[in-house]
Amino acid sequence: MFENEITLNQFLLDLLATMMADLPEECLFTPGQGHGHPPVWILGHLAIVGEMGQTFLGGSLTHPKWAPQFGPGSSDEVEPDTSLTCESLINANTSAYETLRTLAANADAAAMAQPHQVELLHGTAIETNGQLLAHILTSHVGFHLAQLSSCRRERGIAALF
């Protein structure tokens, strides 16, 4: 189950690492033009959503204090914090999605067919736990990587492709 989504998520996390390789540490807290999210929020948000995805599959949050700061519906205004570095945020994403992929590979089909309980997504096309997990692994990550890419391009860093 979720073979394609797991492969796509690995591709996206590899892309995240490539994007971050040349993004200077000093721009982590600088909001991107247009979308307004600083890279620190994008990376923290992706990590906590990856951890939240684990909770649907019996896992737990590694960074529970990040949920109010970076979770769905949070403000993108992040106070500078020396613990929020490029390295720590990349590592949090790597860990969150490695665990999520492992859990997704063993997800129970009956549980994935049940309606999800994420209020923010009620009334959307995403109706089941399986659809929610597929979104977390793929389109959610891709959407926010586009924002991270725009932060890179604003600094004059060349496109990756």
Rosetta silent file (secondary structure, phi, psi, omega in degrees, C-alpha in Angstrom):
SEQUENCE: MFENEITLNQFLLDLLATMMADLPEECLFTPGQGHGHPPVWILGHLAIVGEMGQTFLGGSLTHPKWAPQFGPGSSDEVEPDTSLTCESLINANTSAYETLRTLAANADAAAMAQPHQVELLHGTAIETNGQLLAHILTSHVGFHLAQLSSCRRERGIAALF
SCORE:     score description
SCORE:     0.000 S_00000001
   1 L     0.000  140.428  177.209    0.000    0.000    0.000 S_00000001
   2 L    66.925   25.153 -179.805    1.233    3.544   -0.796 S_00000001
   3 H   -58.196  -48.092 -179.333    4.157    2.323   -2.930 S_00000001
   4 H   -64.444  -42.808 -178.809    3.902    5.235   -5.377 S_00000001
   5 H   -65.073  -37.934  177.978    3.429    7.806   -2.631 S_00000001
   6 H   -64.427  -44.289  177.884    6.429    6.454   -0.715 S_00000001
   7 H   -62.376  -45.524  179.608    8.605    6.689   -3.843 S_00000001
   8 H   -64.077  -38.714  178.609    7.392   10.225   -4.574 S_00000001
   9 H   -63.737  -41.164  177.909    7.992   11.280   -0.982 S_00000001
  10 H   -62.263  -42.455  176.875   11.571   10.004   -1.143 S_00000001
  11 H   -58.709  -45.994 -178.452   12.058   11.966   -4.377 S_00000001
  12 H   -65.724  -39.286  178.570   10.642   15.113   -2.717 S_00000001
  13 H   -69.798  -33.606  173.133   12.818   14.750    0.396 S_00000001
  14 H   -64.365  -39.453  177.768   15.888   14.311   -1.805 S_00000001
  15 H   -64.946  -40.213  177.184   14.829   17.500   -3.580 S_00000001
  16 H   -58.018  -46.521  179.983   14.455   19.274   -0.234 S_00000001
  17 H   -61.892  -40.688  178.521   18.028   18.345    0.662 S_00000001
  18 H   -65.033  -42.777  178.581   19.268   19.576   -2.725 S_00000001
  19 H   -61.211  -41.067 -175.083   17.384   22.872   -2.328 S_00000001
  20 H   -77.373  -16.421 -176.724   18.785   23.444    1.122 S_00000001
  21 L   -59.677  -31.029 -178.325   22.391   22.696    0.110 S_00000001
  22 L  -120.638   16.625  175.789   22.900   26.214   -1.224 S_00000001
  23 L   -92.167  117.370 -175.700   20.369   28.213    0.799 S_00000001
  24 L   -64.951  142.443  179.031   22.339   30.358    3.266 S_00000001
  25 H   -54.603  -37.005 -175.189   21.606   29.958    6.965 S_00000001
  26 H   -67.590  -11.876  179.252   21.144   33.723    7.357 S_00000001
  27 H   -98.536    3.908 -177.365   18.005   33.723    5.213 S_00000001
  28 L   -54.407  -36.593 -174.356   16.117   31.129    7.298 S_00000001
  29 L  -101.701   11.144  179.164   13.969   33.776    8.985 S_00000001
  30 L   -91.340  118.500 -179.922   13.450   35.997    5.914 S_00000001
  31 L   -61.924  141.625  175.624    9.875   35.803    4.570 S_00000001
  32 L   -74.817  144.471  176.727    9.535   34.846    0.933 S_00000001
  33 L   -69.888  145.220  178.698    7.999   37.426   -1.375 S_00000001
  34 L    89.829  -68.459 -177.686    4.509   36.573   -2.520 S_00000001
  35 L   -87.902  -23.467  175.214    3.733   33.719   -0.108 S_00000001
  36 L    80.401   -3.329 -178.382    5.301   35.378    2.979 S_00000001
  37 L   -86.684  128.700  172.548    6.636   32.179    4.546 S_00000001
  38 L   -76.961  154.256  179.152   10.246   32.179    5.741 S_00000001
  39 H   -53.266  -35.528  179.520   12.213   28.982    5.056 S_00000001
  40 H   -59.856  -40.968  179.871   12.255   28.203    8.791 S_00000001
  41 H   -69.476  -43.015 -179.661    8.452   28.035    8.845 S_00000001
  42 H   -58.430  -48.556 -177.905    8.270   25.957    5.649 S_00000001
  43 H   -68.138  -41.838  177.557   10.777   23.432    6.985 S_00000001
  44 H   -65.210  -39.795  178.985    9.263   23.345   10.475 S_00000001
  45 H   -64.303  -47.339  178.487    5.774   22.984    9.023 S_00000001
  46 H   -59.832  -42.777 -178.876    6.760   20.110    6.755 S_00000001
  47 H   -63.456  -47.983 -176.590    8.501   18.330    9.636 S_00000001
  48 H   -68.878  -34.198  176.665    5.605   18.635   12.090 S_00000001
  49 H   -67.440  -36.962  174.305    3.048   17.578    9.466 S_00000001
  50 H   -61.154  -40.428  177.180    5.204   14.531    8.713 S_00000001
  51 H   -69.376  -38.717  177.491    5.172   13.729   12.421 S_00000001
  52 H   -62.774  -37.213  176.261    1.420   14.356   12.631 S_00000001
  53 H   -59.933  -35.196  178.010    0.989   11.899    9.769 S_00000001
  54 H   -62.909  -34.344 -177.329    2.768    9.305   11.901 S_00000001
  55 H   -65.958  -25.761  176.717    0.155    9.718   14.633 S_00000001
  56 L   -69.714  -17.227 -174.198   -2.551    8.494   12.217 S_00000001
  57 L  -116.977   18.004  177.326   -0.574    5.254   11.942 S_00000001
  58 L    95.056    1.062  178.276    0.274    4.667   15.600 S_00000001
  59 L   -85.995 -170.350 -179.573    3.391    6.855   15.770 S_00000001
  60 L  -140.750  169.057  178.920    4.032    9.912   17.897 S_00000001
  61 L   -80.342  129.474  174.756    5.321   13.472   17.665 S_00000001
  62 L   -83.169  -31.927 -178.107    9.078   13.872   18.061 S_00000001
  63 L  -121.416   66.145 -176.104    8.772   17.669   18.297 S_00000001
  64 L   -59.328  -28.688  179.930    5.460   18.291   20.128 S_00000001
  65 L   -69.362  -17.619  179.159    6.460   21.888   20.940 S_00000001
  66 H   -79.044  -18.574 -175.133    6.570   22.584   17.202 S_00000001
  67 H   -56.681  -49.408  179.366    2.859   21.820   16.705 S_00000001
  68 H   -69.526  -32.617 -176.229    1.550   25.284   17.726 S_00000001
  69 H   -76.882  -36.635 -173.267    4.442   27.071   16.040 S_00000001
  70 H  -123.870   -5.661 -175.545    4.463   25.162   12.739 S_00000001
  71 L   -69.010  173.440  178.426    1.277   23.089   12.625 S_00000001
  72 L   -53.254  132.572  179.262   -1.663   23.596   10.264 S_00000001
  73 L    84.082    1.725 -178.903   -3.124   27.070   10.663 S_00000001
  74 L   -75.484  159.270  175.454   -0.054   28.465   12.447 S_00000001
  75 L   -73.058  149.919  177.884    1.326   31.934   11.841 S_00000001
  76 L   -91.991   10.056  175.996    4.369   32.140    9.616 S_00000001
  77 L   -88.191  109.994 -176.432    6.007   34.632   11.983 S_00000001
  78 L  -116.478  123.324  177.404    8.786   32.689   13.677 S_00000001
  79 L   -70.316  138.148  177.088   10.996   34.282   16.312 S_00000001
  80 L   -53.600  138.668 -176.020   14.703   33.631   15.776 S_00000001
  81 L  -148.890  124.245 -175.602   15.815   30.607   17.761 S_00000001
  82 L   -66.171  -16.660  177.823   19.330   29.185   17.748 S_00000001
  83 L   -80.625  -15.024  179.977   17.961   25.620   17.822 S_00000001
  84 L   -95.316   87.787  179.602   16.251   26.164   14.461 S_00000001
  85 L  -112.041  165.443  175.654   19.121   25.721   12.036 S_00000001
  86 H   -55.037  -46.998 -177.473   19.202   24.432    8.485 S_00000001
  87 H   -61.987  -46.175 -177.536   20.793   21.227    9.731 S_00000001
  88 H   -66.458  -36.586 -179.313   18.288   20.631   12.545 S_00000001
  89 H   -72.847  -39.390  176.164   15.308   21.326   10.279 S_00000001
  90 H   -64.123  -44.578  179.436   16.592   19.104    7.467 S_00000001
  91 H   -62.249  -39.738  178.652   17.277   16.323    9.984 S_00000001
  92 H   -62.715  -40.915  178.056   13.770   16.706   11.455 S_00000001
  93 H   -67.401  -45.591  179.632   12.249   16.345    7.984 S_00000001
  94 H   -56.610  -48.856 -179.154   14.435   13.386    7.076 S_00000001
  95 H   -65.031  -46.162 -177.957   13.511   11.587   10.275 S_00000001
  96 H   -58.745  -46.324 -174.921    9.794   12.473   10.129 S_00000001
  97 H   -81.426  -27.631  173.004    9.325   11.234    6.588 S_00000001
  98 H   -61.521  -46.783  179.634   11.547    8.136    6.914 S_00000001
  99 H   -65.915  -43.258 -179.825    9.341    7.006    9.797 S_00000001
 100 H   -61.374  -41.894  178.843    6.153    8.035    8.013 S_00000001
 101 H   -62.521  -41.456  178.956    7.138    6.053    4.901 S_00000001
 102 H   -62.637  -46.029  179.068    7.848    2.974    7.018 S_00000001
 103 H   -65.036  -40.511 -179.093    4.497    3.255    8.794 S_00000001
 104 H   -63.962  -35.196 -179.637    2.655    3.927    5.518 S_00000001
 105 H   -62.088  -24.103 -177.934    4.111    0.801    3.941 S_00000001
 106 L  -113.255   18.983 -176.765    2.341   -1.228    6.620 S_00000001
 107 L   -65.008  144.729  178.280   -0.884    0.776    6.850 S_00000001
 108 L   -78.869  123.021 -176.650   -4.112   -1.105    7.435 S_00000001
 109 H   -59.762  -39.447 -179.736   -6.336   -0.880    4.347 S_00000001
 110 H   -65.482  -41.607  178.401   -9.557   -0.822    6.381 S_00000001
 111 H   -65.962  -35.951 -179.174   -8.290    2.035    8.545 S_00000001
 112 H   -70.595  -22.382  179.058   -7.177    3.965    5.457 S_00000001
 113 L   -82.011  -10.763 -178.558  -10.693    3.689    4.004 S_00000001
 114 L   -76.053  153.823  176.169  -12.212    5.408    7.063 S_00000001
 115 E   -62.455  140.847  177.338  -13.072    9.142    7.024 S_00000001
 116 L   -76.878  164.531 -177.582  -10.229   11.337    8.294 S_00000001
 117 L  -115.741   24.188 -179.329  -10.672   13.540   11.357 S_00000001
 118 L   -90.779  105.126 -175.199   -8.723   16.619   10.216 S_00000001
 119 H   -55.090  -41.349 -178.242  -11.163   19.507   10.583 S_00000001
 120 H   -55.699  -30.240 -176.614   -9.137   21.797    8.307 S_00000001
 121 H  -103.172    3.665  175.944   -9.736   19.437    5.373 S_00000001
 122 L   -64.803  139.271 -178.730  -13.405   18.642    5.986 S_00000001
 123 L    86.032    3.904  176.726  -15.479   19.563    2.963 S_00000001
 124 L  -103.076  179.755  178.078  -12.581   19.045    0.562 S_00000001
 125 L   -69.536  -17.364  178.410  -11.945   16.239   -1.908 S_00000001
 126 L   -84.094  106.915 -173.089   -9.708   14.605    0.698 S_00000001
 127 L  -113.762  -30.586 -174.027  -12.169   12.423    2.580 S_00000001
 128 E  -108.798  165.498  175.012  -10.409    9.281    3.849 S_00000001
 129 H   -60.062  -37.922  179.136   -7.374    8.562    5.992 S_00000001
 130 H   -65.073  -42.077  177.062   -5.707    7.049    2.923 S_00000001
 131 H   -65.545  -39.079  177.830   -6.278   10.166    0.844 S_00000001
 132 H   -63.182  -45.247  179.328   -4.977   12.301    3.711 S_00000001
 133 H   -64.111  -41.393  176.968   -1.845   10.182    4.016 S_00000001
 134 H   -60.539  -40.846  177.706   -1.266   10.320    0.249 S_00000001
 135 H   -63.235  -47.282 -179.266   -1.589   14.125    0.426 S_00000001
 136 H   -60.048  -40.349 -178.255    0.853   14.398    3.336 S_00000001
 137 H   -73.861  -26.506 -170.692    3.412   12.247    1.519 S_00000001
 138 L  -123.802  -81.080 -169.569    3.122   13.979   -1.862 S_00000001
 139 H   -63.672  -34.595  178.493    1.136   17.083   -2.739 S_00000001
 140 H   -64.628  -46.372  178.656    1.565   18.795    0.635 S_00000001
 141 H   -63.505  -46.270 -179.317    5.347   18.421    0.494 S_00000001
 142 H   -59.894  -40.761  179.348    5.464   19.464   -3.174 S_00000001
 143 H   -59.590  -48.207 -177.055    3.370   22.580   -2.525 S_00000001
 144 H   -75.787  -25.464  173.676    5.677   23.807    0.230 S_00000001
 145 H   -67.281  -31.671  175.238    8.824   22.895   -1.695 S_00000001
 146 H   -62.399  -39.427  176.959    7.603   25.274   -4.404 S_00000001
 147 H   -65.938  -41.668  177.777    7.546   28.019   -1.767 S_00000001
 148 H   -63.617  -38.958  177.182   11.042   27.061   -0.626 S_00000001
 149 H   -60.900  -39.614  179.607   12.180   27.127   -4.241 S_00000001
 150 H   -66.640  -33.242  176.244   10.878   30.675   -4.596 S_00000001
 151 H   -63.462  -38.581  177.450   12.914   31.694   -1.527 S_00000001
 152 H   -65.012  -48.744 -175.799   16.012   30.347   -3.268 S_00000001
 153 H   -63.592  -34.843  177.529   15.254   32.079   -6.555 S_00000001
 154 H   -61.535  -26.588  179.658   14.686   35.435   -4.802 S_00000001
 155 L   -89.131    4.870  178.551   18.286   35.209   -3.591 S_00000001
 156 L    82.901   13.097  178.738   19.494   34.726   -7.172 S_00000001
 157 L   -80.213  134.242 -175.618   20.189   31.016   -6.763 S_00000001
 158 L   -63.262  153.456  176.191   19.781   29.148  -10.052 S_00000001
 159 L   -61.892  150.680  179.680   16.864   26.808  -10.705 S_00000001
 160 L   -78.779  -29.547 -177.805   17.513   23.140   -9.946 S_00000001
 161 L  -125.844    0.000    0.000   15.974   21.897  -13.196 S_00000001
